[in-house]
């Protein structure tokens, strides 16, 4: 449409009834839950619902078809082995992230932990005389604290730390 001078003119109209209905829902976020426990506040239920995505997304990936880049393996047994190792790695990654969020910080990620531990070096080998050796280097006190907080300081981890402290 044009005005009296021939310039484009924007004409609009508000649907007041529709606008009123929409405005009534402003600020509302419906949450449907099967949690009957009255000990949860509305805020806690809302936060639990929002965190649901971080739990469901990895599961959605695990249940869907896995898309794999071309691999240069031809024997089906080896291809299946590679897929299994990748699947196990994804599970460990998800478990580690869960432990980090539960025990360290709700915003902690596995990626952040991996960066933190990237400097640690593990070496093993055999000397010319046949003596077998293992060494762990660059383990700092903060690494030990993180592993303890994550609840992983048992078994081989504990042994590694004992070697480092000697």
ChimeraX attribute file (.defattr): number of C-alpha atoms within 10 A of each C-alpha:
attribute: neighborCount
match mode: 1-to-1
recipient: residues
	/A:1	8
	/A:2	10
	/A:3	9
	/A:4	7
	/A:5	6
	/A:6	8
	/A:7	9
	/A:8	10
	/A:9	10
	/A:10	8
	/A:11	7
	/A:12	6
	/A:13	5
	/A:14	7
	/A:15	8
	/A:16	9
	/A:17	8
	/A:18	9
	/A:19	10
	/A:20	10
	/A:21	10
	/A:22	10
	/A:23	10
	/A:24	9
	/A:25	10
	/A:26	8
	/A:27	7
	/A:28	8
	/A:29	8
	/A:30	8
	/A:31	10
	/A:32	9
	/A:33	10
	/A:34	5
	/A:35	9
	/A:36	7
	/A:37	7
	/A:38	7
	/A:39	8
	/A:40	12
	/A:41	10
	/A:42	11
	/A:43	9
	/A:44	11
	/A:45	15
	/A:46	17
	/A:47	11
	/A:48	13
	/A:49	14
	/A:50	12
	/A:51	12
	/A:52	11
	/A:53	12
	/A:54	12
	/A:55	12
	/A:56	11
	/A:57	10
	/A:58	15
	/A:59	13
	/A:60	11
	/A:61	12
	/A:62	13
	/A:63	8
	/A:64	9
	/A:65	8
	/A:66	10
	/A:67	7
	/A:68	8
	/A:69	6
	/A:70	6
	/A:71	8
	/A:72	7
	/A:73	11
	/A:74	8
	/A:75	8
	/A:76	9
	/A:77	10
	/A:78	11
	/A:79	14
	/A:80	12
	/A:81	11
	/A:82	14
	/A:83	14
	/A:84	12
	/A:85	12
	/A:86	13
	/A:87	14
	/A:88	12
	/A:89	12
	/A:90	15
	/A:91	15
	/A:92	13
	/A:93	16
	/A:94	18
	/A:95	13
	/A:96	18
	/A:97	22
	/A:98	19
	/A:99	19
	/A:100	23
	/A:101	16
	/A:102	14
	/A:103	15
	/A:104	15
	/A:105	10
	/A:106	13
	/A:107	9
	/A:108	16
	/A:109	18
	/A:110	18
	/A:111	11
	/A:112	12
	/A:113	15
	/A:114	11
	/A:115	9
	/A:116	13
	/A:117	15
	/A:118	10
	/A:119	12
	/A:120	12
	/A:121	11
	/A:122	12
	/A:123	9
	/A:124	10
	/A:125	11
	/A:126	10
	/A:127	9
	/A:128	7
	/A:129	6
	/A:130	8
	/A:131	8
	/A:132	10
	/A:133	10
	/A:134	11
	/A:135	12
	/A:136	14
	/A:137	13
	/A:138	13
	/A:139	17
	/A:140	14
	/A:141	11
	/A:142	11
	/A:143	16
	/A:144	17
	/A:145	12
	/A:146	18
	/A:147	15
	/A:148	15
	/A:149	15
	/A:150	18
	/A:151	12
	/A:152	15
	/A:153	17
	/A:154	11
	/A:155	8
	/A:156	10
	/A:157	13
	/A:158	15
	/A:159	11
	/A:160	19
	/A:161	17
	/A:162	10
	/A:163	12
	/A:164	15
	/A:165	9
	/A:166	5
